[in-house]
Amino acid sequence: MRPSLLNIASSGLLAVCLSCGDKPQFDPPLSIENCGGRARFDRPPKRVVAWNQTAAEVLIALGLEDSIVATGLQDNPPLPEFAEAYGAIPVRWSDNPTPEQFVEVRPDFAYATLASAFDHDVQRARESLRPFEVEVYLSPWDCRTAVLPEKSATIDLVTREIQDIASIFGVPQRGGELIAQMQGRLEAVRASSQRRPGPPPVVAWYDSGEEAPMLGAGGGILQLVTETARALNAFADASGSYTTRTWSDFAAADPNWIGLVDQLHSPAERKRAFLAEHPSTAQLRAVQEERYVVVPFSATLPGVGVASVAERLAAAIERDFRE
């Protein structure tokens, strides 16, 4: 089982960190609502564990890479604009850190975009770690509360997260500028896609799975970007971010485009080869004509890669119409 922050808090190892870091200097203290609780800060964090790649990329986009002492769960090669800063992070774990690894980097803040980092109980993790002067923040998209009982990604959740992180580090202006840039890029995609002639093309987003495909559903970032590019998600009828269907369902959808989610453990090229050989998909026009859009997994989670996914999809569809 992968370690989580609850495992780490209960291990007792964090006791060595009680005196880590400087005394609080930030005034007034900041309190931010997060997943039904409050994240409290007496000063901007100085030693951050970005639990997964998407969290690291948000911090880098805000110019906060110098505060990242460690990151884990790399999903794919970073986007080009983040590659240099990501490669410079001092410690990069291949998986969730063990309690010993977490303590070794002496963090004062842990930021994750996936609830699995906190055993799906961010409040209990926060209460367990706060005595050790470690605060936590979880992406609102992956919270489980009465307000948001299931994953449902919206641009408002994405921008709220960016603004929260910017405020925590005392750089709200950077957050506002980054949000404005992202919204501008998404609006540009929306406007150009509305001018495109013809009916909306159908897109099927293939994440993983060979016995049965895991596909982009109607409640995640892939749905958001599909709508932005004036296209139709073949499996938008399913709730949540992903749904598992049969290969017969995939073939029956007969998508105009297939989105391939690129991951280190499940690369897009392997998926492309698999689809070309599978008896249910080999004869699909999109497969035969290689009508693929490749997107990195880290950009399919709410974060700073959202606009790039919309741009890639829209550009592919636009090229198709020009040809």
Residue pairs with C-beta under 8 A, 6 or more apart in sequence:
2 95
2 96
2 116
3 96
3 97
3 98
3 99
3 102
4 96
4 116
4 117
4 118
4 119
4 125
5 102
5 110
5 117
5 118
5 119
5 125
5 128
5 129
5 136
6 118
6 119
6 121
6 124
6 125
6 128
7 99
7 119
8 14
8 97
8 98
8 99
8 102
8 103
8 129
9 125
9 128
9 129
9 132
10 128
11 99
13 99
13 100
13 102
13 103
14 99
14 102
14 103
14 129
14 132
14 134
15 132
16 103
17 103
17 106
17 107
17 132
17 133
17 134
18 131
18 132
18 133
20 47
20 106
20 108
20 133
21 46
21 47
21 106
21 108
21 133
22 43
22 46
24 42
24 43
25 42
25 43
26 41
26 42
26 43
26 44
26 170
29 40
29 41
29 42
30 40
30 41
30 167
30 168
31 38
31 39
31 40
31 41
32 38
32 39
32 40
32 41
32 137
32 164
32 167
32 168
33 39
34 122
34 137
34 138
34 140
34 143
34 164
35 122
35 123
35 138
35 140
35 143
35 144
35 145
36 123
36 143
36 145
36 146
36 147
37 122
37 123
37 126
39 126
39 135
39 136
39 137
39 168
40 130
40 135
41 135
41 168
44 67
44 168
44 169
44 170
45 67
45 108
45 109
45 135
45 168
45 169
46 67
46 108
47 67
47 69
47 105
47 106
47 107
47 108
47 109
48 59
48 64
48 67
48 68
48 69
48 107
48 108
48 109
48 110
48 111
49 68
49 69
49 70
49 71
49 72
49 97
49 102
49 105
49 107
49 109
49 110
49 111
50 56
50 59
50 68
50 70
50 71
50 89
50 111
50 112
51 71
51 72
51 73
51 96
51 110
51 111
51 112
51 113
51 114
51 117
52 71
52 72
52 73
52 75
52 112
52 113
52 114
52 117
52 298
53 71
53 73
53 74
53 75
53 76
53 78
53 86
53 298
54 75
54 113
54 139
54 298
54 299
54 301
54 302
54 303
54 305
55 71
55 111
55 112
55 113
55 139
55 303
56 68
56 71
56 82
56 86
56 89
57 78
57 79
57 82
57 86
57 298
57 303
57 304
57 305
58 111
58 113
58 161
58 162
58 165
58 303
58 304
59 65
59 67
59 68
59 111
59 165
60 68
60 82
60 85
60 86
61 82
61 178
61 304
62 162
62 165
62 166
62 169
62 171
62 174
62 175
62 178
63 171
63 174
64 165
64 169
64 171
65 85
65 86
65 88
65 89
67 169
68 89
68 90
69 89
69 90
69 91
69 105
69 106
69 107
70 89
70 90
70 91
70 92
70 93
70 97
70 101
70 105
70 107
71 86
71 89
71 91
71 92
71 93
72 92
72 93
72 94
72 95
72 96
72 97
73 93
73 95
73 96
73 114
74 92
74 94
74 264
75 263
75 264
75 296
75 297
75 298
76 262
76 263
76 264
76 296
76 297
76 298
77 83
77 264
77 296
78 86
78 87
78 296
78 298
79 296
79 298
79 299
79 305
79 308
90 105
91 101
91 105
93 101
96 116
96 117
107 134
108 133
108 134
108 135
109 134
109 135
109 136
109 137
109 168
110 117
110 129
110 134
110 135
110 136
110 137
111 136
111 137
111 165
112 118
112 136
112 137
112 138
112 139
113 138
113 139
113 141
113 142
113 161
113 301
113 302
113 303
114 139
114 142
114 301
115 122
115 138
115 142
115 143
115 144
117 125
117 138
118 124
118 125
118 136
118 138
119 125
120 144
122 136
122 138
122 143
125 136
126 135
126 136
129 135
129 136
137 164
137 165
137 168
139 157
139 161
139 301
139 302
139 303
140 148
140 157
140 160
140 161
141 151
141 152
141 153
141 157
141 158
141 161
141 301
141 302
142 151
150 219
150 239
150 240
151 219
151 220
151 240
151 241
152 219
152 240
153 219
153 220
153 221
153 223
153 224
153 241
153 302
154 224
155 183
155 186
155 224
155 306
157 302
158 182
158 221
158 302
158 303
158 306
159 179
159 182
159 183
161 302
161 303
162 175
162 178
162 179
162 182
162 304
163 172
163 175
163 176
163 179
165 175
166 172
166 173
166 174
166 175
166 176
166 178
167 175
178 304
182 304
182 306
182 307
185 307
185 310
185 311
186 228
186 306
186 307
186 310
189 228
189 229
189 307
189 310
189 311
189 314
190 228
190 229
190 230
192 314
192 318
193 228
193 229
193 230
193 231
193 314
193 317
194 230
196 230
196 317
196 318
196 321
197 321
198 321
200 230
200 231
200 232
201 231
201 232
201 255
201 256
201 257
201 317
201 320
202 231
202 232
202 233
202 234
202 253
202 254
202 255
202 256
202 257
203 226
203 231
203 232
203 233
203 234
203 255
203 256
203 257
203 258
203 259
203 293
203 313
204 215
204 216
204 233
204 234
204 235
204 250
204 253
204 255
204 257
204 258
204 259
205 215
205 216
205 222
205 226
205 233
205 235
205 258
205 259
205 261
206 213
206 214
206 215
206 250
206 258
206 259
206 260
206 261
206 271
206 275
207 213
207 214
207 215
207 216
207 242
207 261
207 266
207 297
207 300
208 214
208 261
208 263
208 266
208 271
209 244
210 274
212 244
212 245
212 246
212 247
213 244
213 245
213 247
213 250
214 242
214 243
214 244
215 234
215 235
215 238
215 242
215 243
215 244
215 245
215 250
216 222
216 223
216 226
216 233
216 235
216 241
216 242
216 259
216 261
216 300
217 223
217 233
217 235
217 236
217 238
217 239
217 240
217 241
217 242
217 243
218 233
218 235
218 236
218 237
218 238
218 239
218 240
219 238
219 239
219 240
219 241
220 240
220 241
220 242
220 300
221 241
221 299
221 300
221 301
221 302
221 306
221 309
222 233
222 241
222 259
222 300
222 309
223 233
223 236
224 306
224 310
225 306
225 309
225 310
225 313
226 232
226 233
226 236
226 313
227 233
228 310
228 314
229 310
229 313
229 314
229 317
231 257
231 313
231 317
234 250
234 253
234 255
235 243
235 245
235 249
235 253
247 278
247 280
247 281
248 280
250 280
250 281
251 280
251 281
251 284
254 284
254 285
254 286
255 284
255 286
256 285
256 286
256 291
257 286
257 291
257 292
257 293
257 313
257 316
257 317
258 275
258 286
258 287
258 291
258 292
258 293
259 292
259 293
259 294
259 295
259 313
260 268
260 271
260 272
260 292
260 293
260 294
260 295
261 268
261 295
261 296
261 297
261 300
262 268
262 294
262 295
262 296
262 297
263 296
263 297
268 292
268 294
272 290
272 292
275 281
275 282
275 284
275 287
276 282
276 287
281 287
282 288
285 291
286 292
291 316
291 320
293 312
293 313
293 316
294 312
295 308
295 309
295 312
295 313
296 305
298 305
299 305
299 306
299 308
299 309
300 309
